[in-house]
Each structure stands twice: as structure tokens, then as C-alpha cells.
């Protein structure tokens, strides 16, 4: 059958707000034109993030009631540990309340101001946690990975030649780990091939550098490997994941994505010394080692989520829903990063609003316009999130100017996707009306979360 259907039925519904365009103009102005600052009850469809926005299954909700809230040694933790050890093979599974906590703890173990950490592309909190410690975060995407118009199977790959050159330049002793983000979120949700992970491991092993995965969308990445990479068509998603993790020495994860739950994360490690140091930081800042800042009922939900995310029928629907939105808008000429990735559609702001230079934040202007048009919340991933200013006051733009619409898991139906496409298409038809923007306030780290904007 050609028709994509949700591999589930709806058992509970939630009211969504319906507002007028004039209402939304006021709400956005009151939020200083930052979609992060909008109240959720002013948002009709929310694509700000796919993190923690999943609709949990009936099985997960049932297991929530079985949560063992013991402070230490909770049986809920051991369920969580068991499924993750089956998937990842790591000796130590250290729970945290979310992904950035896992990053902060890991980087607290390995980082200092002399260090450099390469990645295919660091996401915002990963980069923020490193830079907060004074560690240099270096992105090494491939040439096709930073070109939104090129169709290719694995645009999320790390540039192995560039990685080798960086190691030779700065010295292996200054690189405590190399990271690969799967899928590559800042690179358009694009997958990383098994070959690329394998070859990266081969390279870094020559220098004694551990390889870590930022694996918050590991199952989506494995689905792309199964669909696109030779030799994997007959393997299960779990088998592919097990091979992928076998090349890594550790990982961090926001389980609010492919854990199919509303909170949680973990660090996976094999190194005994690093694990003991991480546990100390965990106890000081998050909680005991068998709950890591989470209610134990959340560990129950995550244990089930990690099983359900391996279902190929679910992943086919998940990736297909993203592709559906991409197809609807590109059919009307809207420029996006192609091909669509695993969790989001990324509008190409440079081609969408070519009259707005990066220093005037075209992605932010587009994101604001889409909210006003349809009550749809998205997020800029471009000069607001990753842009910098040099010592002479010149704007340094990132490789791409994107607007991300991250689709929550198991939440929206086909009509919601069609409504979203309609709003984006209408904004695109009126793109010449989009106005330049400026920042009126910014924080020193991760400015996009709390920045204030105005039109010029």
C-alpha cells in the first residue's frame, strides 16, 4: 500500500489553541519576537523541538504506575540499564535528567581550557557546555553536508580527512574525545553512514583518542542505514544499532528524543576511571547513580520507549511523516535542505529570503512570519543560534541559515501536516515582505534561548 498510516490508534486527545492573526502579532511582540518566549497556550502547532514532546504509548503509561521510587537501587533503574546495555553494549549506563546534563558531566570529566573536541556538527547545548568550560568545539562536516541543495544519502558524515588534519595540527594529546552526532541535527537531521563511523573509529584509534556518539536520534539514524547503505537491508534496527555502538567508546544521549519519553538522558561508558568520576559529579549535581535526577517512573517509561523505538513500522511512519511535509512544500517551490532527515524539515533561509543578509537574521524573520500566519512555532538554526561577531564587530555567519520544524513523535496527524505546509507556502509567496531583524538583548552563552529581537 502507498498510503502512509500511523502505526497506532489515538486513545486520548488534547485541546490545541486556535488564535487569530492579530492575536499572534501581539503575542509575538510581547515575546520580543523570540519563539522560545511564546507561551505554549498561544501556539497552535508546536515544532520548536522534538525533544520531550513525544506522545507516550499506553504501555509506557502503564509502566509509569509501576515505578519504584526507591532512592537507591530502584528496580526501575535496572530495567532501564538492561535495555540500554543490550542496545549499546556499554559497561556503565549513568542516568541523567536530560541530554545537556549528560554533556556537562562528561565534559567536566574530560575537559579543560587546553582541549579541543571535534564533531561532525555540535548542536547548541553540546557546543555551549564545551565553550562554557573553555574547550574549543570544532565542527567538521563534509562539503556536501553544508550544501542544502545537494541530494545525498549521508550528508551527516564527519569529514575524516579534515579530522586527520586537525589531529595532526593541534596534537592528539589536546583532543580528549572525538564526537559524532547521529543524526546530525544542526546539519539538517541528516544521517551518518556506518562506514563513516567505522572509518572514524579506525582513524582515532591510531592516535589513542576515544570515539563518542551523541546518540539522541540513534534509531532514526539506523533506519536510514538500513534503507540506504549496502549490506544492512536484512538486518534489524537493533542489530544495526548494536554494530554502530560497537565502534564507540562511549556516548551521551538526550533520551527525550529516541527514548520516546518526556524527560531523561544518560551517559554510556566503558572507561572505569571516567565512569567513577562521572558518578561523583552526578551525585553532587543530579542525584544518586540509580536515578540521576529522574523520577523512577520516568525510567520505567524510558525502558519501554527504547524497545518501541526499534520498531521498523514506527520508524517508517516517523521518517515518512517528515518527508510528507517536505514534499508538500517543495512541490510549491519552497526551498528546503534536501533530502529530508529523520526528525525535522529545515527551510533554507538563504534561498527563502535572499534579500535579507545573514547578519539581519533571515531565519528568525521567517520563523516569526510562520507563527503569525498559522500559529506554528519553529526555531531558527543559523546566525542567531551559531553566528558570532569578530573583534572588529563583523558578523561571522555559520555555514547554513535554516529554520527547523521538528515534528513531535506520535503527536500530529496528516491534517496537521497539511495545515503546516499551507502556512509555510503562504509565507513563501509573500517572502518579499519579510523584514530584517536585529538583536536587542543576548546572553553570553546559548543566546537564542532568551534573546530579544525587533524589526529594523
C-alpha positions in Angstrom: 0.0 0.0 0.0 1.2 3.5 -0.8 -0.7 5.4 1.9 1.3 6.2 4.9 -0.7 5.5 8.1 0.2 6.0 11.7 1.1 2.6 13.3 -1.0 3.4 16.3 -4.5 4.5 17.2 -5.4 7.6 19.3 -6.6 6.8 22.8 -6.5 10.3 24.3 -6.8 13.8 22.9 -5.6 17.2 24.0 -7.0 20.6 23.1 -4.9 22.8 21.0 -5.2 26.6 21.0 -6.8 28.4 18.0 -5.9 32.1 17.8 -6.3 34.9 15.3 -3.6 36.5 13.3 -4.0 39.8 15.1 -3.7 37.9 18.4 -0.5 36.3 17.3 1.1 39.6 16.2 0.6 40.8 19.8 1.8 37.6 21.4 4.9 37.6 19.3 5.7 41.3 20.0 5.2 40.6 23.8 7.7 37.7 23.4 10.3 40.1 21.8 10.0 38.1 18.6 11.6 35.1 20.1 9.6 31.9 19.6 11.2 30.4 22.7 9.5 33.1 24.7 6.0 32.4 23.5 3.5 30.8 25.9 2.5 27.3 24.7 -1.2 28.2 25.0 -0.6 30.8 22.3 0.8 28.1 19.9 -1.5 26.0 17.7 1.1 23.6 16.3 4.5 23.3 18.0 7.5 22.3 16.0 10.0 24.2 18.2 11.6 20.9 19.2 11.1 17.1 19.1 12.8 16.9 22.5 10.5 15.7 25.3 7.4 16.3 23.2 6.6 12.7 22.4 3.1 11.2 23.0 3.9 8.2 25.1 2.2 4.8 24.5 -0.3 3.0 26.6 2.4 0.5 27.6 4.6 3.4 28.8 1.8 4.9 30.8 1.1 1.5 32.4 4.7 1.2 33.4 4.7 4.6 34.9 2.4 3.2 37.6 5.0 0.5 38.3 7.7 3.0 39.1 9.8 2.0 42.1 10.6 5.3 43.7 13.3 4.0 46.0 16.2 6.5 46.3 18.9 3.8 45.8 18.8 0.5 43.9 15.4 1.1 42.3 14.3 -1.9 40.2 13.1 0.7 37.6 16.8 1.7 37.1 17.8 -1.9 36.4 15.1 -2.2 33.7 16.5 1.0 32.1 20.1 -0.2 32.4 19.3 -3.6 30.9 17.7 -2.4 27.7 20.4 0.2 27.1 23.2 -2.3 27.7 21.5 -4.7 25.2 21.4 -1.9 22.6 24.7 -0.1 23.3 27.0 -2.7 24.9 28.4 -0.1 27.3 29.6 -1.3 30.7 28.3 1.7 32.5 24.8 3.4 32.0 24.6 6.6 34.0 21.2 8.2 34.0 20.7 12.0 33.9 17.6 14.2 33.8 18.3 15.2 30.2 21.0 15.3 27.5 22.7 18.6 28.4 23.2 17.2 31.9 25.0 14.2 30.4 27.1 16.5 28.3 28.0 18.7 31.3 29.1 15.7 33.4 31.1 14.1 30.6 32.9 17.3 29.7 33.5 18.0 33.3 35.4 14.7 33.4 37.4 15.2 30.2 37.6 19.0 29.5 39.8 21.9 30.4 40.9 25.1 28.6 43.6 23.4 26.6 41.3 20.9 25.0 39.7 20.7 21.5 36.6 18.5 20.7 35.8 17.8 17.1 32.3 16.7 15.9 30.5 16.3 12.6 28.4 19.2 13.9 27.9 20.2 17.5 24.4 21.0 18.5 23.7 24.1 20.6 23.9 22.6 24.1 26.9 20.5 23.2 28.8 23.5 22.0 27.5 25.6 24.9 28.7 23.1 27.5 32.1 22.8 25.9 32.6 26.6 25.4 31.4 27.3 29.0 34.4 25.2 30.2 36.7 27.0 27.7 37.0 23.9 25.4 37.2 24.6 21.7 34.3 22.9 19.8 35.2 22.3 16.2 32.7 21.3 13.5 33.9 19.1 10.7 31.0 18.5 8.3 31.6 17.2 4.8 31.4 19.6 1.8 28.0 18.2 0.7 26.8 18.3 4.3 26.8 22.1 4.3 25.1 22.5 0.9 21.3 22.4 1.3 20.6 21.9 -2.4 22.6 18.7 -2.9 20.8 15.3 -2.6 22.9 12.7 -1.0 22.4 9.7 1.3 24.6 10.5 4.2 25.1 14.2 4.5 25.6 14.0 8.2 29.0 12.3 7.9 32.1 13.8 9.6 34.9 14.8 7.2 37.6 12.2 8.0 40.4 14.0 6.1 39.6 17.2 8.0 39.6 15.3 11.2 43.0 13.8 10.5 44.4 17.2 9.6 43.0 18.7 12.9 44.6 15.9 15.0 48.0 16.5 13.3 47.7 20.2 13.7 46.7 20.5 17.4 48.1 17.2 18.6 46.3 14.1 19.8 47.0 15.0 23.5 44.7 18.0 23.2 41.8 16.0 21.9 40.2 14.0 24.7 37.4 12.6 22.5 36.1 12.8 19.0 32.2 13.0 18.8 29.8 12.1 16.0 26.2 13.3 16.3 23.6 10.8 15.0 21.6 12.0 13.3 23.3 15.3 12.5 20.8 17.8 13.9 22.4 21.1 13.1 23.3 19.6 9.7 19.6 19.2 8.8 18.8 15.9 10.6 21.0 14.1 8.2 22.2 10.5 8.9 25.7 9.3 9.3 26.8 6.1 7.5 28.1 3.0 9.3 31.1 3.2 7.0 31.8 6.8 8.2 31.6 5.8 11.9 33.8 2.7 11.3 36.4 4.7 9.4 36.4 7.4 12.0 37.0 4.8 14.7 39.8 3.4 12.7 41.5 6.8 12.4 41.1 7.9 16.0 42.3 4.6 17.3 45.7 5.2 15.7 46.1 8.2 18.0 44.5 6.7 21.1 41.6 9.1 21.0 38.2 7.7 22.2 35.2 8.0 19.9 31.9 9.1 21.4 28.4 9.3 19.9 25.8 12.0 20.6 23.1 9.4 20.0 19.8 11.1 20.8 18.4 10.0 17.4 20.2 6.8 17.1 17.2 4.7 15.9 16.4 7.2 13.1 20.0 7.0 12.0 19.9 3.2 12.0 16.7 3.3 9.9 18.5 5.4 7.2 21.4 3.0 7.3 19.0 0.1 6.7 17.4 1.9 3.8 20.4 3.4 2.1 23.7 1.5 3.0 24.6 -1.7 1.3 24.7 -4.8 3.4 22.1 -3.7 6.0 18.8 -4.3 4.3 18.3 -7.7 6.0 19.4 -6.6 9.5 17.0 -5.4 12.3 17.2 -1.9 13.6 18.5 -3.3 16.9 21.3 -5.2 15.1 22.3 -2.1 13.2 22.3 -0.1 16.5 24.5 -2.7 18.2 27.1 -2.5 15.5 27.0 1.3 15.4 27.7 1.5 19.2 30.4 -1.2 19.0 32.6 1.3 17.3 32.2 3.9 20.1 33.9 4.1 23.4 31.0 6.0 25.0 28.0 8.2 24.3 25.8 10.9 25.6 22.0 10.9 24.9 19.0 13.1 25.4 16.5 10.3 25.8 13.8 12.9 25.2 14.1 12.0 21.5 14.6 8.4 20.6 13.7 7.3 24.2 10.2 8.2 23.2 9.6 9.9 26.6 9.2 13.3 28.0 12.4 13.5 30.0 15.6 11.7 30.7 19.1 11.1 29.3 22.2 9.0 30.1 26.0 8.7 29.6 27.3 5.4 28.3 30.9 4.5 29.2 33.4 1.6 29.2 36.3 3.5 30.9 36.3 2.6 34.6 38.1 5.8 35.7 35.8 8.1 33.7 32.7 6.3 35.0 33.8 6.8 38.6 34.5 10.5 38.1 31.2 10.9 36.3 29.3 9.3 39.1 30.8 11.7 41.6 29.7 14.7 39.6 26.3 13.0 39.1 25.8 12.6 42.8 26.8 16.2 43.6 24.7 17.8 40.9 21.9 15.4 39.7 21.1 12.6 42.2 22.1 9.1 43.1 23.6 6.8 40.5 20.4 4.7 40.1 18.1 7.7 39.3 20.3 10.6 38.1 17.7 13.3 38.8 14.8 11.4 37.3 11.7 10.1 39.0 11.9 6.3 38.8 8.6 6.2 36.9 10.4 8.1 34.1 13.0 5.3 34.0 10.1 2.8 33.5 8.7 4.8 30.6 12.2 5.1 29.0 12.8 1.4 29.3 9.7 0.7 27.2 10.5 3.6 24.9 13.8 2.2 24.0 12.1 -1.0 22.9 9.3 0.7 20.9 11.7 3.0 19.1 13.4 -0.1 17.5 10.1 -1.0 15.7 10.7 -0.6 12.0 7.0 0.2 11.3 7.2 3.1 13.7 10.4 4.4 12.1 8.9 4.1 8.6 6.0 6.3 9.7 8.3 8.7 11.6 10.6 9.3 8.7 7.7 9.2 6.2 5.8 12.0 8.1 8.8 14.3 7.9 9.2 13.5 4.1 5.5 14.2 3.7 5.8 17.8 4.9 8.9 18.3 2.8 7.2 17.0 -0.3 4.2 19.2 0.2 6.1 22.4 0.5 8.8 21.7 -2.1 6.0 21.0 -4.5 5.1 24.6 -4.3 8.7 25.8 -4.7 9.7 26.3 -1.0 13.4 25.8 -0.7 14.5 23.3 2.0 17.5 21.3 2.9 17.4 18.1 0.9 16.8 15.2 1.4 14.5 15.5 4.4 16.1 14.0 7.5 14.7 11.9 10.3 13.0 14.3 12.7 12.5 17.7 11.0 12.1 19.7 7.9 14.7 22.5 7.5 13.8 25.6 5.5 16.7 27.1 3.6 16.5 30.7 4.7 19.2 31.9 2.3 17.0 30.9 -0.7 13.7 31.6 1.1 14.6 35.2 1.9 17.6 36.1 -0.3 17.0 39.8 0.3 17.9 39.5 4.0 21.7 39.2 4.7 22.7 36.7 7.4 23.6 39.5 9.8 19.9 40.5 9.8 18.7 37.0 10.7 16.6 35.8 7.7 15.7 32.6 9.6 14.3 34.5 12.5 12.2 36.6 10.2 10.8 33.5 8.5 10.1 31.8 11.9 8.2 34.8 13.1 6.2 35.1 9.9 5.2 31.4 10.0 3.9 31.9 13.6 1.9 35.0 12.7 0.4 33.2 9.6 -0.7 30.0 11.3 0.2 29.9 15.0 3.0 27.5 14.1 6.2 27.6 16.2 9.5 26.8 14.7 13.1 27.6 15.5 16.0 29.4 13.7 19.2 27.4 13.3 21.5 29.8 11.7 23.1 33.2 12.6 21.0 33.6 15.7 22.0 30.2 17.1 25.5 29.9 15.8 26.6 33.2 14.5 29.4 35.2 16.1 30.9 38.7 16.0 34.7 39.2 15.5 36.9 41.7 17.2 36.1 44.3 14.6 32.4 43.9 15.0 31.9 41.9 11.8 29.2 39.2 11.7 30.6 35.7 11.2 27.8 33.6 9.8 27.6 29.8 10.1 27.6 27.5 7.1 23.8 27.5 6.7 20.8 29.6 7.6 18.0 27.3 8.4 14.6 27.2 10.0 13.8 23.9 11.7 10.3 22.4 12.1 10.9 19.5 14.4 8.0 17.1 14.4 7.0 15.7 17.8 6.8 11.9 17.8 3.3 10.3 17.6 1.6 13.6 18.1 0.3 15.2 14.9 -1.9 13.8 12.1 -1.9 14.2 8.4 -4.2 17.2 8.5 -1.9 18.9 11.0 1.0 18.4 8.5 -1.1 19.7 5.6 -2.1 22.8 7.6 1.6 23.4 8.4 2.5 23.2 4.7 -0.3 25.6 3.8 1.0 28.2 6.2 4.6 27.9 5.1 3.6 28.1 1.4 1.6 31.3 2.1 4.6 32.9 3.8 6.8 31.9 0.9 4.5 33.5 -1.6 4.8 36.8 0.4 8.6 36.4 1.1 9.4 39.8 -0.2 7.5 41.3 2.7 9.9 39.7 5.2 11.8 42.3 7.2 15.3 42.5 8.6 15.7 41.9 12.3 18.2 42.8 15.0 19.1 41.5 18.5 18.3 43.9 21.3 19.4 41.6 24.1 21.6 38.5 24.2 23.1 36.3 26.9 26.8 35.3 26.7 26.0 31.6 26.1 23.2 29.9 24.2 21.8 33.3 23.3 19.0 32.0 21.1 17.0 30.7 24.1 16.5 34.1 25.7 17.5 36.7 23.1 15.2 39.6 22.3 14.6 40.9 18.8 13.0 43.7 16.9 12.5 44.6 13.3 14.8 47.2 11.6 
